[in-house]
């Protein structure tokens, strides 16, 4: 069964970055937001905490766009 995914894209003055986010089961019978394609290593935040997940996505995209700033 196909899973719903969200493509998040950020445009900068010189760089562009994107990532695909999905929801999947996590350890302990819970759910979590994940960067699709990275499996357990792509864990971003617990499901239900959309604000924290958005902050995590923002941090990942900023790092992709401006790696020298980290």
Order of alpha helices (4+ residues) and beta strands (2+ residues): beta-beta-beta-beta-alpha
